[in-house]
Amino acid sequence: MSDASALDRVWTVPNMLSAARLGLAIVLFFAIEQEWYRAALALFLVAASTDWVDGWWARRFNQVSRLGRIFDPLVDKVIICGAYVLLAAGVETSIAAWMAVVVVVRELVVTAVRAEMERAGYDFSAALSGKLKMVLQCAAVALELAARAWPEWEPAAIVPILGSLRQLATVVSWAAVIATVWSGLEYLVAARGLPKGSRPAA
């Protein structure tokens, strides 16, 4: 199979995992809305882990595709943006409404830029800053769900510097917002040079 035809594949394992993760996102959002926070946390952790699996599978078995390069990050953004919006609506939450707005706007802009660059034939794979941003965003959502599921649990009882779950979630949420803004700016700067033939760092 030529490199061009391989990139045009649709029914690959990574793409099917991404489709399954999209369906899982709907169940996750319903669980958050119903305040089933323990179930929501479990669903979110499964979704996050399958994201890692499909990326590993695509690289390990040479199943990277144009659709996957757009579909996989798009599903990630649906999960993260949906979770941020729903969790920001809480009365007591570490994820403020403005944080959700920053995350959603950044993801929409980068998704639009990535789609245009992929359409033009450029590889716009995730940069290191984008991967760090995703890790921090996932950690922020997971910690907020944990803080709602077990509000009485105090990590400080084990490691004093950690404080409460809510305090830990707040610190990580701020770190996630900073990484979100930074990675968004980095992508925009990288994209400016693409039409001239340059590529962003993978």
N, C-alpha and C positions, 0 to 999 in steps of 0.2 A: 504494500500500500504506500503510495506516495505521500510526502509530507503534506501536500495541499489537500488531498482527499482525507487524510487522517484528521486534519484540523476541522474539516466540515462534518465530522461524525456527530450524530445527535443522540442515538440510543447507546450511550456509554454508562458504565456503572456510576461514575461520579455525577453525571447529569441526572440519573435516576435517584441517586441519594439526595441531590439538591431538590428534586421534585417532592420527594418524601418529606424533606425538611420543611418545605413550604406548607404541606398539609399539616405537619406537626405544629407549625406556627399558629394556625387557626385554633387548634385545641389549646395551645398555650395561652392565647389571648382570652379565650373563654374562661379558662381556669383563673386567670388574674382578675377578670371582671367579676367572677363569682367569689373572689377572695379565698380560693383554694390554694393558698400560697405554698404549701408543701408539695402538692402535685405540680404546681406551676414551676417550682424550683427543679423538680425532677425532670420535667419536660424540657426545661431550658437547658439543663446540663446534657441531656441526650442530644438536643439539637446542636449544641456547641461541639460536642464530641464527634458527631457525624460530619460536621463541617471540616474538622481536622482529618477524618478518615477519607472523605472524597478528594481532598487535596493530595493526601499521601498516595491514594490509589492512582490518581491521574498521572502523577510523576513516576511512580514505581512501574506502572504497566503501560506507560506511554499513551495515555488516553486524554491528553490535553486537547481541548477543542475550542473553536471560536465561541460556540454557544456556551460552553462551560466557563470561559473567561468572563462572560457577561452574566450568565445565569447564577453562578455560585455566589459572587459578591452581591448580586441583586437580592437573592434570598436572605443573605446575611443582613442586609439593610432593612428588609421587611421585618425580620425578627427583632433586630435591635431598635429600630424606630418605633415599631408597635409597642414593644415592652417599655421603652422610655416614655412614650405618650401616656400609656395606661398607668404606669407607676407614678408619673409626675402629678396625676390627678388625685393622689392620696392626700389626706389631711396632714399626716405626719410622714414625711418621706425625705430621703437623702437626695433624691433627684428632683431638683426644682424645675418648674415649668420652662424657664428660660434655657435650662440645660437641654431639655428635650427639643426645643426650637433650634438650638445650635446644632445638635446632632442631626436632626432631620434635614435642615438646610444644607449642611455639609454633605450628607449622603446623597441628596438629590443632585447637587451640583457635580460631585465627582462621578456619579452614575451617568449623567448626561455627557460629561467630558469623555469618560471611558467608552461609552457607546459610539460616540463620534469618531474617536481615535481607532477603535476596532473596525468600524465601518470603512475607514480610510486605509486599513491594512496595517496599522501599527500595533505592536504588543504593548498593552497598557496594564500589565500585571501589577499586583499589589507590591508597593514598596515596603521597606522595613518599618517606616513610620506608620504606614497603614495597618500593618500587622500588629504593631504595639498598641495602636489605637483600639483595634478590635479586641485584643486581650483585656485591656482596661475597661472597655465598655461592657464586655461580658462579665468581668469581675464585679463591676458596679451593679449590674442588674441582679446577678446571683446573690450578692451581699444584701441588697435591698429586699429581695424575696426572702432570704434567710432571716433578716431582721423582723419581717412581718410574720414569718412562720414560727419563730421562737423569740418573741420579744423579751422574755425573761432571761435568756441566756447571755452571760457576760464573758467574752473571751479574756477579759482582764484577769479573771480568776486563774487563768493558765499563764498568760503573758501580760503582765500589768500595763505595758506600754500600748497595748491594743485598745484598751477602753471597751466600750460597748459595741455590739454589732452595728448599731445605728451610727456611731461615731466613725467606725472603720469604713462603713459604706459611704459616708459623707466624704471622707478623705479620698477614697478611690474614685468617687463620682467627679470630684474636682480634677483629679489627675486625668481622668478620661476626657473631660471637656478640653483641657489644655492640649492633650495629644490629638484630639479631634480637630481642633483649630489648626495646630501645627501641620498635621498630615495633609489637611485640605489645602493649605497654602503651598505646601511642597508639591502636591499634584498639579496645581494650577501653574506653578512656575515651570515644572517639567513639561507640561502640555504645550506651553508657548513655543517650545523649540521643535515639537514633533513635525509640523508641516515642512520644516527645513531639513528633515531627515534624521534628527536626533531621537533618542528613546529614553524614557525614564528608567531609573535603576529598578530592577526586579526585586 
